[in-house]
Amino acid sequence: PAPICVLDEVDAPLDDANVERFCDLLESMVATTATRYLIVTHNAVTMSRMHRLFGVTMAEKGVSRLVSVDLGEAERLAAE
């Protein structure tokens, strides 16, 4: 198996039920292989099911900044 797999907006044409099925399948593949998956998406459901999010923001005009959020850590901090 490939060490990394990039999926670019594969969930874009899916309805919510199929996005959930896609995410379930992805979780199954993560659990059974050593492959890392990089998912490019705008879908909030897909983003909520990932382990880490990366994004680009522009706090001031012309200056882009990379943002990274570990969702497991964020949930732990919110619970405290």
All heavy atoms as a GROMACS GRO file, in nm:
protein
  607
    1PRO      N    1   0.082  -0.122   0.000
    1PRO     CA    2   0.000   0.000   0.000
    1PRO      C    3   0.086   0.127   0.000
    1PRO      O    4   0.196   0.127   0.052
    1PRO     CB    5  -0.080  -0.010   0.130
    1PRO     CG    6  -0.046  -0.141   0.192
    1PRO     CD    7   0.064  -0.204   0.114
    2ALA      N    8   0.031   0.230  -0.056
    2ALA     CA    9   0.102   0.358  -0.062
    2ALA      C   10   0.116   0.416   0.079
    2ALA      O   11   0.027   0.398   0.162
    2ALA     CB   12   0.024   0.455  -0.150
    3PRO      N   13   0.226   0.485   0.107
    3PRO     CA   14   0.243   0.544   0.240
    3PRO      C   15   0.151   0.664   0.264
    3PRO      O   16   0.119   0.697   0.377
    3PRO     CB   17   0.390   0.586   0.243
    3PRO     CG   18   0.430   0.597   0.101
    3PRO     CD   19   0.344   0.503   0.023
    4ILE      N   20   0.109   0.730   0.155
    4ILE     CA   21   0.018   0.845   0.168
    4ILE      C   22  -0.080   0.843   0.052
    4ILE      O   23  -0.047   0.804  -0.059
    4ILE     CB   24   0.096   0.979   0.173
    4ILE    CG1   25   0.001   1.094   0.208
    4ILE    CG2   26   0.169   1.005   0.044
    4ILE    CD1   27   0.070   1.221   0.248
    5CYS      N   28  -0.201   0.887   0.081
    5CYS     CA   29  -0.307   0.894  -0.020
    5CYS      C   30  -0.373   1.030  -0.008
    5CYS      O   31  -0.417   1.069   0.100
    5CYS     CB   32  -0.408   0.782   0.005
    5CYS     SG   33  -0.543   0.780  -0.114
    6VAL      N   34  -0.378   1.105  -0.118
    6VAL     CA   35  -0.440   1.237  -0.119
    6VAL      C   36  -0.575   1.226  -0.188
    6VAL      O   37  -0.585   1.180  -0.302
    6VAL     CB   38  -0.351   1.340  -0.193
    6VAL    CG1   39  -0.418   1.476  -0.197
    6VAL    CG2   40  -0.213   1.348  -0.128
    7LEU      N   41  -0.680   1.268  -0.118
    7LEU     CA   42  -0.816   1.267  -0.171
    7LEU      C   43  -0.865   1.411  -0.180
    7LEU      O   44  -0.882   1.478  -0.078
    7LEU     CB   45  -0.907   1.184  -0.080
    7LEU     CG   46  -0.864   1.039  -0.058
    7LEU    CD1   47  -0.952   0.973   0.047
    7LEU    CD2   48  -0.868   0.962  -0.188
    8ASP      N   49  -0.884   1.460  -0.301
    8ASP     CA   50  -0.918   1.601  -0.323
    8ASP      C   51  -1.068   1.616  -0.348
    8ASP      O   52  -1.118   1.586  -0.455
    8ASP     CB   53  -0.838   1.655  -0.442
    8ASP     CG   54  -0.854   1.805  -0.459
    8ASP    OD1   55  -0.920   1.870  -0.377
    8ASP    OD2   56  -0.800   1.857  -0.558
    9GLU      N   57  -1.139   1.660  -0.245
    9GLU     CA   58  -1.282   1.689  -0.249
    9GLU      C   59  -1.366   1.573  -0.304
    9GLU      O   60  -1.463   1.593  -0.377
    9GLU     CB   61  -1.309   1.818  -0.325
    9GLU     CG   62  -1.245   1.937  -0.256
    9GLU     CD   63  -1.302   2.071  -0.298
    9GLU    OE1   64  -1.422   2.078  -0.323
    9GLU    OE2   65  -1.224   2.167  -0.305
   10VAL      N   66  -1.330   1.452  -0.265
   10VAL     CA   67  -1.406   1.335  -0.310
   10VAL      C   68  -1.546   1.331  -0.251
   10VAL      O   69  -1.635   1.264  -0.303
   10VAL     CB   70  -1.332   1.203  -0.279
   10VAL    CG1   71  -1.201   1.196  -0.357
   10VAL    CG2   72  -1.307   1.186  -0.131
   11ASP      N   73  -1.568   1.406  -0.142
   11ASP     CA   74  -1.700   1.408  -0.078
   11ASP      C   75  -1.791   1.518  -0.131
   11ASP      O   76  -1.906   1.527  -0.092
   11ASP     CB   77  -1.684   1.421   0.074
   11ASP     CG   78  -1.606   1.545   0.114
   11ASP    OD1   79  -1.550   1.614   0.025
   11ASP    OD2   80  -1.598   1.573   0.235
   12ALA      N   81  -1.742   1.600  -0.222
   12ALA     CA   82  -1.819   1.714  -0.271
   12ALA      C   83  -1.955   1.677  -0.330
   12ALA      O   84  -2.055   1.743  -0.302
   12ALA     CB   85  -1.736   1.795  -0.371
   13PRO      N   86  -1.965   1.571  -0.412
   13PRO     CA   87  -2.096   1.540  -0.471
   13PRO      C   88  -2.187   1.456  -0.382
   13PRO      O   89  -2.298   1.422  -0.422
   13PRO     CB   90  -2.059   1.462  -0.597
   13PRO     CG   91  -1.932   1.393  -0.561
   13PRO     CD   92  -1.859   1.490  -0.470
   14LEU      N   93  -2.142   1.422  -0.261
   14LEU     CA   94  -2.218   1.330  -0.176
   14LEU      C   95  -2.319   1.402  -0.088
   14LEU      O   96  -2.294   1.513  -0.041
   14LEU     CB   97  -2.122   1.251  -0.087
   14LEU     CG   98  -2.012   1.172  -0.157
   14LEU    CD1   99  -1.922   1.104  -0.055
   14LEU    CD2  100  -2.072   1.071  -0.253
   15ASP      N  101  -2.432   1.335  -0.061
   15ASP     CA  102  -2.526   1.388   0.037
   15ASP      C  103  -2.476   1.350   0.177
   15ASP      O  104  -2.378   1.277   0.191
   15ASP     CB  105  -2.668   1.335   0.010
   15ASP     CG  106  -2.679   1.184   0.020
   15ASP    OD1  107  -2.584   1.118   0.066
   15ASP    OD2  108  -2.784   1.131  -0.019
   16ASP      N  109  -2.542   1.401   0.281
   16ASP     CA  110  -2.494   1.381   0.418
   16ASP      C  111  -2.483   1.234   0.457
   16ASP      O  112  -2.387   1.194   0.524
   16ASP     CB  113  -2.583   1.455   0.518
   16ASP     CG  114  -2.565   1.605   0.512
   16ASP    OD1  115  -2.464   1.651   0.454
   16ASP    OD2  116  -2.650   1.678   0.568
   17ALA      N  117  -2.579   1.153   0.417
   17ALA     CA  118  -2.575   1.010   0.451
   17ALA      C  119  -2.452   0.943   0.390
   17ALA      O  120  -2.384   0.862   0.454
   17ALA     CB  121  -2.702   0.940   0.405
   18ASN      N  122  -2.422   0.977   0.265
   18ASN     CA  123  -2.307   0.917   0.199
   18ASN      C  124  -2.175   0.976   0.248
   18ASN      O  125  -2.072   0.908   0.244
   18ASN     CB  126  -2.320   0.925   0.048
   18ASN     CG  127  -2.418   0.822  -0.004
   18ASN    OD1  128  -2.408   0.704   0.030
   18ASN    ND2  129  -2.514   0.865  -0.083
   19VAL      N  130  -2.175   1.099   0.295
   19VAL     CA  131  -2.054   1.154   0.357
   19VAL      C  132  -2.022   1.075   0.483
   19VAL      O  133  -1.906   1.040   0.508
   19VAL     CB  134  -2.071   1.304   0.390
   19VAL    CG1  135  -1.959   1.354   0.480
   19VAL    CG2  136  -2.073   1.386   0.262
   20GLU      N  137  -2.124   1.041   0.561
   20GLU     CA  138  -2.103   0.959   0.680
   20GLU      C  139  -2.049   0.822   0.642
   20GLU      O  140  -1.956   0.771   0.707
   20GLU     CB  141  -2.234   0.943   0.760
   20GLU     CG  142  -2.281   1.070   0.828
   20GLU     CD  143  -2.195   1.111   0.946
   20GLU    OE1  144  -2.112   1.031   0.995
   20GLU    OE2  145  -2.210   1.225   0.991
   21ARG      N  146  -2.103   0.761   0.538
   21ARG     CA  147  -2.054   0.631   0.492
   21ARG      C  148  -1.910   0.641   0.445
   21ARG      O  149  -1.828   0.552   0.473
   21ARG     CB  150  -2.143   0.577   0.381
   21ARG     CG  151  -2.283   0.540   0.430
   21ARG     CD  152  -2.376   0.499   0.320
   21ARG     NE  153  -2.329   0.375   0.259
   21ARG     CZ  154  -2.365   0.333   0.140
   21ARG    NH1  155  -2.448   0.404   0.067
   21ARG    NH2  156  -2.318   0.220   0.091
   22PHE      N  157  -1.876   0.748   0.372
   22PHE     CA  158  -1.739   0.772   0.328
   22PHE      C  159  -1.645   0.784   0.447
   22PHE      O  160  -1.539   0.721   0.450
   22PHE     CB  161  -1.732   0.898   0.240
   22PHE     CG  162  -1.594   0.953   0.225
   22PHE    CD1  163  -1.500   0.888   0.147
   22PHE    CD2  164  -1.558   1.071   0.289
   22PHE    CE1  165  -1.372   0.940   0.133
   22PHE    CE2  166  -1.430   1.123   0.277
   22PHE     CZ  167  -1.337   1.057   0.198
   23CYS      N  168  -1.684   0.860   0.548
   23CYS     CA  169  -1.601   0.878   0.666
   23CYS      C  170  -1.584   0.746   0.743
   23CYS      O  171  -1.474   0.718   0.794
   23CYS     CB  172  -1.659   0.987   0.757
   23CYS     SG  173  -1.645   1.153   0.687
   24ASP      N  174  -1.690   0.666   0.751
   24ASP     CA  175  -1.680   0.534   0.815
   24ASP      C  176  -1.580   0.446   0.740
   24ASP      O  177  -1.497   0.377   0.802
   24ASP     CB  178  -1.816   0.466   0.819
   24ASP     CG  179  -1.914   0.531   0.914
   24ASP    OD1  180  -1.870   0.609   1.002
   24ASP    OD2  181  -2.035   0.505   0.901
   25LEU      N  182  -1.587   0.447   0.608
   25LEU     CA  183  -1.495   0.369   0.527
   25LEU      C  184  -1.352   0.416   0.547
   25LEU      O  185  -1.259   0.337   0.563
   25LEU     CB  186  -1.533   0.378   0.379
   25LEU     CG  187  -1.439   0.309   0.280
   25LEU    CD1  188  -1.434   0.158   0.305
   25LEU    CD2  189  -1.483   0.339   0.138
   26LEU      N  190  -1.334   0.546   0.550
   26LEU     CA  191  -1.200   0.603   0.571
   26LEU      C  192  -1.144   0.562   0.708
   26LEU      O  193  -1.028   0.523   0.718
   26LEU     CB  194  -1.207   0.755   0.557
   26LEU     CG  195  -1.074   0.829   0.554
   26LEU    CD1  196  -0.988   0.781   0.438
   26LEU    CD2  197  -1.099   0.979   0.544
   27GLU      N  198  -1.228   0.569   0.811
   27GLU     CA  199  -1.184   0.526   0.944
   27GLU      C  200  -1.143   0.380   0.944
   27GLU      O  201  -1.044   0.342   1.008
   27GLU     CB  202  -1.294   0.550   1.047
   27GLU     CG  203  -1.306   0.692   1.093
   27GLU     CD  204  -1.412   0.710   1.200
   27GLU    OE1  205  -1.467   0.609   1.250
   27GLU    OE2  206  -1.441   0.826   1.233
   28SER      N  207  -1.217   0.297   0.873
   28SER     CA  208  -1.184   0.155   0.862
   28SER      C  209  -1.049   0.135   0.794
   28SER      O  210  -0.967   0.054   0.839
   28SER     CB  211  -1.294   0.083   0.785
   28SER     OG  212  -1.258  -0.049   0.758
   29MET      N  213  -1.025   0.209   0.688
   29MET     CA  214  -0.897   0.197   0.616
   29MET      C  215  -0.781   0.247   0.702
   29MET      O  216  -0.673   0.187   0.700
   29MET     CB  217  -0.903   0.272   0.483
   29MET     CG  218  -0.997   0.208   0.384
   29MET     SD  219  -0.995   0.278   0.217
   29MET     CE  220  -1.019   0.451   0.244
   30VAL      N  221  -0.802   0.353   0.778
   30VAL     CA  222  -0.698   0.405   0.867
   30VAL      C  223  -0.663   0.301   0.972
   30VAL      O  224  -0.545   0.281   1.005
   30VAL     CB  225  -0.744   0.537   0.934
   30VAL    CG1  226  -0.655   0.574   1.051
   30VAL    CG2  227  -0.747   0.650   0.831
   31ALA      N  228  -0.762   0.231   1.022
   31ALA     CA  229  -0.740   0.132   1.128
   31ALA      C  230  -0.671   0.006   1.077
   31ALA      O  231  -0.605  -0.063   1.155
   31ALA     CB  232  -0.874   0.095   1.192
   32THR      N  233  -0.684  -0.025   0.949
   32THR     CA  234  -0.631  -0.152   0.898
   32THR      C  235  -0.508  -0.139   0.810
   32THR      O  236  -0.453  -0.240   0.768
   32THR     CB  237  -0.740  -0.228   0.819
   32THR    OG1  238  -0.784  -0.145   0.710
   32THR    CG2  239  -0.857  -0.265   0.908
   33THR      N  240  -0.464  -0.016   0.781
   33THR     CA  241  -0.344   0.003   0.698
   33THR      C  242  -0.253   0.104   0.765
   33THR      O  243  -0.292   0.173   0.858
   33THR     CB  244  -0.380   0.056   0.557
   33THR    OG1  245  -0.428   0.190   0.568
   33THR    CG2  246  -0.483  -0.030   0.487
   34ALA      N  247  -0.132   0.114   0.714
   34ALA     CA  248  -0.036   0.213   0.762
   34ALA      C  249  -0.038   0.339   0.675
   34ALA      O  250   0.042   0.430   0.694
   34ALA     CB  251   0.105   0.154   0.764
   35THR      N  252  -0.131   0.345   0.583
   35THR     CA  253  -0.141   0.459   0.492
   35THR      C  254  -0.192   0.582   0.565
   35THR      O  255  -0.286   0.573   0.644
   35THR     CB  256  -0.235   0.426   0.374
   35THR    OG1  257  -0.185   0.311   0.307
   35THR    CG2  258  -0.246   0.540   0.276
   36ARG      N  259  -0.131   0.696   0.538
   36ARG     CA  260  -0.180   0.825   0.588
   36ARG      C  261  -0.267   0.887   0.481
   36ARG      O  262  -0.237   0.879   0.362
   36ARG     CB  263  -0.063   0.921   0.617
   36ARG     CG  264   0.028   0.877   0.725
   36ARG     CD  265  -0.030   0.920   0.858
   36ARG     NE  266   0.058   0.884   0.965
   36ARG     CZ  267   0.095   0.966   1.060
   36ARG    NH1  268   0.053   1.089   1.060
   36ARG    NH2  269   0.173   0.924   1.156
   37TYR      N  270  -0.376   0.949   0.523
   37TYR     CA  271  -0.470   1.009   0.429
   37TYR      C  272  -0.475   1.159   0.447
   37TYR      O  273  -0.492   1.208   0.559
   37TYR     CB  274  -0.610   0.949   0.448
   37TYR     CG  275  -0.614   0.803   0.414
   37TYR    CD1  276  -0.588   0.707   0.509
   37TYR    CD2  277  -0.642   0.762   0.285
   37TYR    CE1  278  -0.589   0.572   0.478
   37TYR    CE2  279  -0.643   0.627   0.251
   37TYR     CZ  280  -0.616   0.534   0.348
   37TYR     OH  281  -0.616   0.401   0.316
   38LEU      N  282  -0.458   1.230   0.337
   38LEU     CA  283  -0.471   1.375   0.334
   38LEU      C  284  -0.600   1.404   0.257
   38LEU      O  285  -0.612   1.371   0.139
   38LEU     CB  286  -0.352   1.440   0.264
   38LEU     CG  287  -0.358   1.590   0.244
   38LEU    CD1  288  -0.355   1.661   0.378
   38LEU    CD2  289  -0.244   1.635   0.156
   39ILE      N  290  -0.698   1.462   0.327
   39ILE     CA  291  -0.829   1.488   0.269
   39ILE      C  292  -0.845   1.638   0.247
   39ILE      O  293  -0.836   1.715   0.342
   39ILE     CB  294  -0.942   1.440   0.363
   39ILE    CG1  295  -0.916   1.299   0.417
   39ILE    CG2  296  -1.077   1.451   0.294
   39ILE    CD1  297  -0.908   1.193   0.313
   40VAL      N  298  -0.870   1.677   0.125
   40VAL     CA  299  -0.902   1.816   0.093
   40VAL      C  300  -1.054   1.823   0.087
   40VAL      O  301  -1.116   1.751   0.009
   40VAL     CB  302  -0.840   1.860  -0.041
   40VAL    CG1  303  -0.879   2.003  -0.074
   40VAL    CG2  304  -0.689   1.843  -0.039
   41THR      N  305  -1.115   1.908   0.171
   41THR     CA  306  -1.261   1.915   0.176
   41THR      C  307  -1.309   2.051   0.224
   41THR      O  308  -1.236   2.124   0.291
   41THR     CB  309  -1.317   1.805   0.269
   41THR    OG1  310  -1.459   1.804   0.259
   41THR    CG2  311  -1.276   1.825   0.412
   42HIS      N  312  -1.432   2.082   0.189
   42HIS     CA  313  -1.503   2.198   0.245
   42HIS      C  314  -1.622   2.150   0.326
   42HIS      O  315  -1.701   2.230   0.376
   42HIS     CB  316  -1.552   2.291   0.134
   42HIS     CG  317  -1.441   2.362   0.064
   42HIS    ND1  318  -1.391   2.320  -0.057
   42HIS    CD2  319  -1.368   2.471   0.100
   42HIS    CE1  320  -1.294   2.402  -0.094
   42HIS    NE2  321  -1.278   2.493  -0.001
   43ASN      N  322  -1.638   2.019   0.338
   43ASN     CA  323  -1.754   1.960   0.404
   43ASN      C  324  -1.733   1.958   0.556
   43ASN      O  325  -1.640   1.895   0.607
   43ASN     CB  326  -1.777   1.819   0.350
   43ASN     CG  327  -1.906   1.760   0.397
   43ASN    OD1  328  -1.928   1.745   0.516
   43ASN    ND2  329  -1.991   1.726   0.302
   44ALA      N  330  -1.823   2.023   0.628
   44ALA     CA  331  -1.811   2.033   0.775
   44ALA      C  332  -1.821   1.897   0.843
   44ALA      O  333  -1.753   1.872   0.942
   44ALA     CB  334  -1.918   2.127   0.829
   45VAL      N  335  -1.904   1.808   0.789
   45VAL     CA  336  -1.918   1.674   0.848
   45VAL      C  337  -1.786   1.599   0.836
   45VAL      O  338  -1.738   1.539   0.932
   45VAL     CB  339  -2.033   1.596   0.781
   45VAL    CG1  340  -2.036   1.453   0.830
   45VAL    CG2  341  -2.166   1.665   0.806
   46THR      N  342  -1.726   1.602   0.718
   46THR     CA  343  -1.598   1.535   0.698
   46THR      C  344  -1.492   1.595   0.790
   46THR      O  345  -1.416   1.522   0.855
   46THR     CB  346  -1.553   1.545   0.551
   46THR    OG1  347  -1.653   1.487   0.467
   46THR    CG2  348  -1.421   1.474   0.528
   47MET      N  349  -1.486   1.727   0.797
   47MET     CA  350  -1.386   1.792   0.883
   47MET      C  351  -1.403   1.752   1.029
   47MET      O  352  -1.305   1.730   1.100
   47MET     CB  353  -1.394   1.944   0.868
   47MET     CG  354  -1.336   1.995   0.739
   47MET     SD  355  -1.325   2.174   0.734
   47MET     CE  356  -1.486   2.216   0.674
   48SER      N  357  -1.527   1.738   1.073
   48SER     CA  358  -1.552   1.704   1.213
   48SER      C  359  -1.508   1.562   1.248
   48SER      O  360  -1.487   1.531   1.365
   48SER     CB  361  -1.700   1.722   1.247
   48SER     OG  362  -1.778   1.620   1.186
   49ARG      N  363  -1.492   1.477   1.148
   49ARG     CA  364  -1.454   1.337   1.171
   49ARG      C  365  -1.303   1.313   1.160
   49ARG      O  366  -1.257   1.202   1.182
   49ARG     CB  367  -1.526   1.247   1.071
   49ARG     CG  368  -1.678   1.252   1.073
   49ARG     CD  369  -1.743   1.155   1.166
   49ARG     NE  370  -1.702   1.018   1.150
   49ARG     CZ  371  -1.770   0.925   1.081
   49ARG    NH1  372  -1.883   0.957   1.021
   49ARG    NH2  373  -1.725   0.802   1.074
   50MET      N  374  -1.226   1.416   1.127
   50MET     CA  375  -1.082   1.400   1.108
   50MET      C  376  -1.007   1.415   1.241
   50MET      O  377  -1.061   1.464   1.339
   50MET     CB  378  -1.029   1.504   1.008
   50MET     CG  379  -1.090   1.491   0.869
   50MET     SD  380  -1.056   1.334   0.787
   50MET     CE  381  -1.217   1.255   0.790
   51HIS      N  382  -0.882   1.371   1.243
   51HIS     CA  383  -0.799   1.383   1.363
   51HIS      C  384  -0.735   1.521   1.374
   51HIS      O  385  -0.718   1.573   1.483
   51HIS     CB  386  -0.688   1.278   1.362
   51HIS     CG  387  -0.741   1.138   1.362
   51HIS    ND1  388  -0.691   1.041   1.282
   51HIS    CD2  389  -0.842   1.081   1.431
   51HIS    CE1  390  -0.756   0.929   1.303
   51HIS    NE2  391  -0.850   0.951   1.391
   52ARG      N  392  -0.697   1.578   1.262
   52ARG     CA  393  -0.630   1.708   1.261
   52ARG      C  394  -0.676   1.787   1.140
   52ARG      O  395  -0.696   1.730   1.032
   52ARG     CB  396  -0.478   1.689   1.255
   52ARG     CG  397  -0.400   1.818   1.255
   52ARG     CD  398  -0.250   1.797   1.260
   52ARG     NE  399  -0.208   1.736   1.385
   52ARG     CZ  400  -0.179   1.805   1.496
   52ARG    NH1  401  -0.190   1.936   1.496
   52ARG    NH2  402  -0.139   1.743   1.605
   53LEU      N  403  -0.691   1.917   1.160
   53LEU     CA  404  -0.729   2.006   1.050
   53LEU      C  405  -0.615   2.103   1.023
   53LEU      O  406  -0.550   2.152   1.117
   53LEU     CB  407  -0.854   2.088   1.087
   53LEU     CG  408  -0.982   2.011   1.113
   53LEU    CD1  409  -1.092   2.109   1.152
   53LEU    CD2  410  -1.024   1.931   0.992
   54PHE      N  411  -0.593   2.132   0.896
   54PHE     CA  412  -0.499   2.235   0.855
   54PHE      C  413  -0.577   2.333   0.769
   54PHE      O  414  -0.661   2.293   0.688
   54PHE     CB  415  -0.384   2.178   0.772
   54PHE     CG  416  -0.293   2.087   0.849
   54PHE    CD1  417  -0.312   1.950   0.845
   54PHE    CD2  418  -0.191   2.139   0.926
   54PHE    CE1  419  -0.229   1.865   0.916
   54PHE    CE2  420  -0.107   2.055   0.998
   54PHE     CZ  421  -0.126   1.918   0.993
   55GLY      N  422  -0.549   2.459   0.786
   55GLY     CA  423  -0.617   2.560   0.706
   55GLY      C  424  -0.527   2.679   0.685
   55GLY      O  425  -0.423   2.693   0.748
   56VAL      N  426  -0.568   2.764   0.595
   56VAL     CA  427  -0.494   2.887   0.567
   56VAL      C  428  -0.589   3.002   0.594
   56VAL      O  429  -0.703   3.003   0.549
   56VAL     CB  430  -0.444   2.892   0.421
   56VAL    CG1  431  -0.372   3.023   0.394
   56VAL    CG2  432  -0.354   2.773   0.392
   57THR      N  433  -0.542   3.097   0.672
   57THR     CA  434  -0.622   3.214   0.705
   57THR      C  435  -0.544   3.341   0.670
   57THR      O  436  -0.422   3.337   0.660
   57THR     CB  437  -0.662   3.214   0.854
   57THR    OG1  438  -0.748   3.325   0.879
   57THR    CG2  439  -0.541   3.222   0.945
   58MET      N  440  -0.617   3.449   0.652
   58MET     CA  441  -0.552   3.576   0.622
   58MET      C  442  -0.599   3.677   0.726
   58MET      O  443  -0.702   3.741   0.711
   58MET     CB  444  -0.587   3.623   0.480
   58MET     CG  445  -0.505   3.742   0.436
   58MET     SD  446  -0.540   3.797   0.268
   58MET     CE  447  -0.488   3.656   0.173
   59ALA      N  448  -0.522   3.688   0.837
   59ALA     CA  449  -0.558   3.779   0.946
   59ALA      C  450  -0.544   3.924   0.903
   59ALA      O  451  -0.623   4.009   0.945
   59ALA     CB  452  -0.470   3.751   1.068
   60GLU      N  453  -0.446   3.952   0.821
   60GLU     CA  454  -0.432   4.087   0.766
   60GLU      C  455  -0.406   4.077   0.617
   60GLU      O  456  -0.355   3.976   0.568
   60GLU     CB  457  -0.319   4.163   0.836
   60GLU     CG  458  -0.184   4.096   0.831
   60GLU     CD  459  -0.079   4.169   0.913
   60GLU    OE1  460  -0.014   4.258   0.855
   60GLU    OE2  461  -0.066   4.136   1.030
   61LYS      N  462  -0.446   4.177   0.544
   61LYS     CA  463  -0.440   4.173   0.398
   61LYS      C  464  -0.300   4.139   0.348
   61LYS      O  465  -0.202   4.202   0.387
   61LYS     CB  466  -0.485   4.307   0.342
   61LYS     CG  467  -0.499   4.306   0.193
   61LYS     CD  468  -0.553   4.436   0.139
   61LYS     CE  469  -0.563   4.426  -0.012
   61LYS     NZ  470  -0.621   4.546  -0.068
   62GLY      N  471  -0.294   4.036   0.264
   62GLY     CA  472  -0.168   3.998   0.201
   62GLY      C  473  -0.079   3.908   0.284
   62GLY      O  474   0.028   3.869   0.239
   63VAL      N  475  -0.122   3.871   0.406
   63VAL     CA  476  -0.040   3.786   0.491
   63VAL      C  477  -0.117   3.658   0.524
   63VAL      O  478  -0.212   3.661   0.601
   63VAL     CB  479  -0.002   3.859   0.622
   63VAL    CG1  480   0.083   3.769   0.710
   63VAL    CG2  481   0.071   3.990   0.593
   64SER      N  482  -0.078   3.549   0.461
   64SER     CA  483  -0.143   3.420   0.486
   64SER      C  484  -0.074   3.351   0.602
   64SER      O  485   0.046   3.365   0.624
   64SER     CB  486  -0.134   3.331   0.362
   64SER     OG  487  -0.204   3.389   0.255
   65ARG      N  488  -0.152   3.273   0.674
   65ARG     CA  489  -0.100   3.202   0.790
   65ARG      C  490  -0.158   3.061   0.793
   65ARG      O  491  -0.278   3.042   0.774
   65ARG     CB  492  -0.139   3.279   0.915
   65ARG     CG  493  -0.084   3.222   1.041
   65ARG     CD  494  -0.114   3.312   1.157
   65ARG     NE  495  -0.089   3.238   1.279
   65ARG     CZ  496  -0.123   3.278   1.398
   65ARG    NH1  497  -0.184   3.392   1.412
   65ARG    NH2  498  -0.097   3.206   1.502
   66LEU      N  499  -0.072   2.962   0.820
   66LEU     CA  500  -0.116   2.824   0.831
   66LEU      C  501  -0.166   2.800   0.973
   66LEU      O  502  -0.103   2.840   1.070
   66LEU     CB  503   0.000   2.728   0.800
   66LEU     CG  504  -0.032   2.580   0.808
   66LEU    CD1  505  -0.135   2.541   0.703
   66LEU    CD2  506   0.095   2.498   0.790
   67VAL      N  507  -0.283   2.736   0.983
   67VAL     CA  508  -0.343   2.705   1.112
   67VAL      C  509  -0.359   2.553   1.120
   67VAL      O  510  -0.400   2.489   1.024
   67VAL     CB  511  -0.482   2.772   1.124
   67VAL    CG1  512  -0.548   2.737   1.255
   67VAL    CG2  513  -0.470   2.922   1.109
   68SER      N  514  -0.326   2.496   1.236
   68SER     CA  515  -0.341   2.352   1.258
   68SER      C  516  -0.415   2.330   1.388
   68SER      O  517  -0.384   2.394   1.489
   68SER     CB  518  -0.203   2.287   1.264
   68SER     OG  519  -0.214   2.152   1.302
   69VAL      N  520  -0.513   2.240   1.386
   69VAL     CA  521  -0.591   2.209   1.505
   69VAL      C  522  -0.598   2.059   1.522
   69VAL      O  523  -0.640   1.987   1.431
   69VAL     CB  524  -0.735   2.265   1.494
   69VAL    CG1  525  -0.818   2.226   1.615
   69VAL    CG2  526  -0.734   2.415   1.476
   70ASP      N  527  -0.555   2.009   1.637
   70ASP     CA  528  -0.571   1.868   1.674
   70ASP      C  529  -0.708   1.858   1.739
   70ASP      O  530  -0.730   1.910   1.848
   70ASP     CB  531  -0.461   1.828   1.771
   70ASP     CG  532  -0.470   1.683   1.814
   70ASP    OD1  533  -0.583   1.630   1.824
   70ASP    OD2  534  -0.364   1.624   1.840
   71LEU      N  535  -0.804   1.793   1.671
   71LEU     CA  536  -0.942   1.791   1.720
   71LEU      C  537  -0.957   1.716   1.851
   71LEU      O  538  -1.038   1.754   1.936
   71LEU     CB  539  -1.035   1.734   1.613
   71LEU     CG  540  -1.050   1.821   1.488
   71LEU    CD1  541  -1.146   1.757   1.390
   71LEU    CD2  542  -1.095   1.961   1.523
   72GLY      N  543  -0.880   1.612   1.872
   72GLY     CA  544  -0.886   1.539   1.999
   72GLY      C  545  -0.841   1.628   2.114
   72GLY      O  546  -0.905   1.631   2.221
   73GLU      N  547  -0.735   1.701   2.095
   73GLU     CA  548  -0.685   1.792   2.198
   73GLU      C  549  -0.783   1.907   2.220
   73GLU      O  550  -0.806   1.949   2.333
   73GLU     CB  551  -0.548   1.848   2.155
   73GLU     CG  552  -0.484   1.943   2.253
   73GLU     CD  553  -0.440   1.876   2.383
   73GLU    OE1  554  -0.434   1.752   2.389
   73GLU    OE2  555  -0.412   1.949   2.480
   74ALA      N  556  -0.843   1.957   2.113
   74ALA     CA  557  -0.941   2.066   2.125
   74ALA      C  558  -1.062   2.020   2.206
   74ALA      O  559  -1.114   2.096   2.290
   74ALA     CB  560  -0.984   2.114   1.986
   75GLU      N  561  -1.108   1.897   2.184
   75GLU     CA  562  -1.222   1.843   2.262
   75GLU      C  563  -1.184   1.830   2.409
   75GLU      O  564  -1.266   1.861   2.496
   75GLU     CB  565  -1.265   1.707   2.207
   75GLU     CG  566  -1.340   1.714   2.078
   75GLU     CD  567  -1.379   1.577   2.026
   75GLU    OE1  568  -1.351   1.475   2.093
   75GLU    OE2  569  -1.440   1.572   1.917
   76ARG      N  570  -1.062   1.786   2.435
   76ARG     CA  571  -1.018   1.771   2.574
   76ARG      C  572  -1.013   1.907   2.643
   76ARG      O  573  -1.060   1.922   2.756
   76ARG     CB  574  -0.880   1.705   2.579
   76ARG     CG  575  -0.834   1.672   2.720
   76ARG     CD  576  -0.691   1.622   2.725
   76ARG     NE  577  -0.593   1.721   2.685
   76ARG     CZ  578  -0.555   1.824   2.761
   76ARG    NH1  579  -0.608   1.844   2.879
   76ARG    NH2  580  -0.462   1.908   2.719
   77LEU      N  581  -0.960   2.009   2.575
   77LEU     CA  582  -0.952   2.143   2.634
   77LEU      C  583  -1.091   2.203   2.656
   77LEU      O  584  -1.116   2.270   2.756
   77LEU     CB  585  -0.870   2.235   2.543
   77LEU     CG  586  -0.720   2.206   2.540
   77LEU    CD1  587  -0.652   2.293   2.433
   77LEU    CD2  588  -0.655   2.228   2.676
   78ALA      N  589  -1.183   2.177   2.564
   78ALA     CA  590  -1.319   2.230   2.578
   78ALA      C  591  -1.392   2.166   2.695
   78ALA      O  592  -1.476   2.230   2.760
   78ALA     CB  593  -1.398   2.208   2.448
   79ALA      N  594  -1.359   2.041   2.726
   79ALA     CA  595  -1.424   1.970   2.835
   79ALA      C  596  -1.375   2.017   2.972
   79ALA      O  597  -1.445   2.000   3.072
   79ALA     CB  598  -1.402   1.820   2.821
   80GLU      N  599  -1.257   2.078   2.977
   80GLU     CA  600  -1.201   2.122   3.105
   80GLU      C  601  -1.262   2.250   3.157
   80GLU      O  602  -1.317   2.331   3.108
   80GLU     CB  603  -1.049   2.143   3.093
   80GLU     CG  604  -0.976   2.014   3.076
   80GLU     CD  605  -0.826   2.032   3.064
   80GLU    OE1  606  -0.778   2.147   3.051
   80GLU    OE2  607  -0.755   1.932   3.064
   0.00000   0.00000   0.00000
